[in-house]
Amino acid sequence: MSRQSWLQNMCSTAGPFKIFSRRFIAGETLADAVKSIRELNQHGISATLDHLGESVCDRPDACAATDVYIRILDAIQSESINSTASLKPTNLGLDIDYDFCLTNIRSIMQRAKKAGNLVTIDMESSAYTDLTLKLYETLVKEGFSNAGIVIQSYLRRSEADIRKLIDLSPRIRLCKGAYKEPDTVAFPSKKDVDKNYIKLLEIMLARESLDKGAYPEIASHDDRIINWVFDYARKNNTSADKFEFQMLYGIRRDLQEKIVKSGYRMRVYVPYGTHWYPYFMRRLAERPANVGFLIKNVCRW
């Protein structure tokens, strides 16, 4: 459903969908996002800001998206909010040309480095995994230590990818993954995805990995995984400044604040923009209860 243009056009103009989408999306403007981040900061929660968009197919749109990220980084600095930035390579031209996309991301990384800020390169569907890792590795080798990368635990290849990345002193956001993939590429069972998530965490949180400069970013709303991290950190005397937790905007605010009160770092992924439909549909797919809530409110509308 996230890829159906006719449904996207319908939902983007339907009042109930737009209203409910605000649960997961900070708004359509940068000012909306800044306001949301400032409120998070007041509760001791940092953020990473993402301008929604993906699968850009022409150069002017990719260049425009690049300019948006420059403005995002400038706004973070001028507004004095505690936030990094996150971007999707296909929003910056990866479907057009690899080198063109690299040039765009390099411009963003340069501005971020000048401002003393960080940028995470998001991972999209498995069709882009190799190219996305190549982008990240190229930028790190060029001296952009302020770059981060995302690894998805539902992909069968992720253990090998993480072991390869460790020597680059990586910032790795570990998430479960939200794209539909064939069983040959991804674990079909949630149980296996969760099991692999813990396995990957053990690699990332190992003393050897941390000593090499790895910085795990634990992106999960799962109480069992979060409690596992609490136990692991306590048993292994892992300092709270060696990793952080991450969650999505609008999900488990109670847990976010609990983590902060426990003395750990908490960062929230804050998306904004008019191209919210694909992101919104993936959030619905992750939590079926959200679908029922939406249908009930649409019927009332």
N, C-alpha and C positions, 0 to 999 in steps of 0.2 A: 504493500500500500504506500510506503514511503517513496516509491518510484513512479507512481501513477500520476501523470501530469493533470489529467482531468479532475481527479479527486483533490489534488493540491489546489487547483483553481477554485473549486467549490468551497473547500474548507477555509481557504485564505480570506474569503469574503463573508463567511458565515459567523454571525455574532457569537454563538455558544462555543465554537471551536477557538476563536480568538481569545475569548475570555478565559476558557479553561487552560489554554496554552500558557497563560501568564503564571501558572503554577510552576512551570519549568523554565520560563524564559523571562529575563529581567525587563524586557520591553523592546521597542523597535528602534530606539535611538541610543546613542552613546551616553547622553545625559541620563537616560533611564538607568543604564547599567552602572554608571558612576554612583548614582543615588543608592542603588541596591548594595553596591560594594561598601560604600561608606557605612551603611547600616550593619553589614556583616563585621566590618572592622571594629565597630563599637562593642561587639561581643567577643573580641579577641580572635576573630576568624579572618584569615587572609583569603585572597581570591586569585583566580586566573580568568582573564577576560577573553571571550571568543566572539568574533563577528560571524554570525551564521552565514554559511554559503558553501557550496561544493559543486563539483563537476562543471566548472566554468569552461566554456568551449571556444572563447575568442579572446585575443590578446588585450583589447581595450578593457574588458571586464576584469581580467586578471590583474592588469596594471592598476585599475581602480581599487580592487581589493587590497593591493599592496599599499596604496595611499591611505586606505582606511586604517591599516595596522600601524602605519607611521603616526596617524592622528591618535590612535588608541594609546600608543606608548607616550606620546606627548601629553595626553590627558592624564594618564596615570601619574606622570611627573608633576604636572602643573596643579592637579587637584590633590596631590599628596595622599593618595590612597594606597593601601597595601595590596598590590596586585601585580601579577605577572600577565603574560599573554599566551594564548594558545591559538594555533592556526591549522587549517587543513590544506595539504599540498594541492589538492584538486581545485581549491578555491583560488589558488595562485598560479594555475596554469600547467599542472602536471599532466593533464590529458592533452595538452597542446604540444609541449616540448619539454623534455627534462631540463635542459640547460636554461631555458627561459624561466622555468619555475625556480631553479636554483638561484638565478640572478635576482628574482623577486624576493625570495626568502633571505638571501644574503643581505639585501638592502634593509630588510626588517631587523635582521640580527645585528647589523652595524649600528642602527639607531638604538636598539635595546642595549647593546654593549656600552655605547656612549652614555646612556642614562643609568647604567649600572643595574639593568633589569634582565629578566630571564624570559625565554620564549620556548614553549613546548610544541614540538611538531606532532600533531595528532596522527593516530593510525586509523586508516579507513578499511575498506574491505580487503580481503587477502590478495586481490588482483593488484594492489598497490604496495604490498608489504616490502618487496625487494627494493623498489625504487625509493620508498620512504626511508628505509634503513640506509640506503646509499646517500640520500640527501643529508641525513643526520651525520653519518660517518665523515662525509666530505667536509661539512661545516666544522665539526670538532677538530679535524686535522688541519683546518685553516686557522685554528685558534679561537673559535667561538665556543669557549667553555660554558657560555651562558645558554647553550642549547640543551633542550631535553627531548626525550622520545617516549612514545607509548608502546607498550607490549600488551598483547591480549592473551589471557590465559586459555581461551577456548581454542586457540590455534595449536595444532600438534607440533609445529616447528618452534614454538616460543622458547623452550628450554635451550635449544641450540643457539637461538638468537641472543638470549641473555648471556650465555657463557661467552659468546664472541664479543659482546659489548662491554663486559666487565673491565677489560683492560683500557677502555677509553674513559674511565672515571665518570660513568654516565649518571645523569638524572633520569630515572626510569619511572614513568607512571604505569603501574600495573593495574589493568582493568580486566574485566571478564570478556568483553566484546559484545557488540550489539548489531552485527550485520549477519544476514542469513548466509551460511556457508555449507558446502557439501560435507558429508561425513568423512570423506577422504582428507579433508583439509582441517576440519574442526571437530572437537569432541561433541557428539550429539546430546550427551547426557549432562544435566546440570551437576550431578554428583561427580562426574569425571572432570568437569570444568573447575569445580571448587577444589577438588583434590589436586589438580595441576596448579591452581592458584597458590595453594600452600607450598607445594614443591618449589615453585618459582620464588616465593617469598624466602624460603630457607636459603636459596642460592644468593639472593640479593642482600639478605640480612646477615649472612655469614661474616665472621670477623675478617676473613681474607678479602671479601668483596668491599667491605666498608673501609678497610685499610688502603685499598686501591682508589678510594674516592667515590665509590658508588653511593648514590643517594636515592633510596627507595621512596617512591611516592605511592602509597597504598590506597588505591581508588576502589573503595567498596562500601556498601551500606549494610553488609552482612554482619550481624552481631557475632556470629561464630568466628568469622575471620578476624574481626577487630579484637575480640577477647583472646584469640590465639596470639595475636601480635603483643597484646599486653603481657601475656604469660611468657612469651619468648623473650621480650625485652627484660623482664624481671629476672628470669632464670639465667640470662646471658650477660647481665649488667650492660645492656645496650642503652646508651644515653639517648634521651628523647630528642636531642638535636641531630641525630644521625638519620632520621627519616621523618616522614609526615604522612598524615592521613588526608585523603581527598574525597569529596563527595560532590554530587550534582546539586545545582541550585534548585530549591524547592523540595528536596527529599531528605527526610530524617533530620530536621533541624534540632530536634531534641537530642539526638545522638551526637550531632556536631558540637553542641554546647557541652555535652557530657565529656567528650574527648578533650576539649579545651580545659575544662575544670580539672581533668585528670593530669594536666601538665604536659600534654602532647600538642604538637603542631597540627592545625586543621586548616585546609584550604578548600574553597568551594569553587567549582567550575561555573562561571557566570556567562551564559550565552545571551546575545541580543541580536536584533536585526529583523528585517522584513521577511527573510527567507527561512522562516522557522519551521515550516511544515515537515521536511524529512526528519529533522532532529526530534520534533514533537512526536511523530509516529513511532520512532524507535523507543522513546520513553514509554509510550503506551504499551508497546510490545513487551517491554521488560517487566511490566507490572499489570497483569490482567485486571486487577481491581480498578485501575484507572479507567479502563474501557467502559466498565459498567457504570461508573460515576458519570462519565461523559455522556453515554447514551441516555441515562436518566435525565440529565439536565437538558439535552437536546430535545427530548420529548416534551419537557415542560415549556421549552421555548416556543 
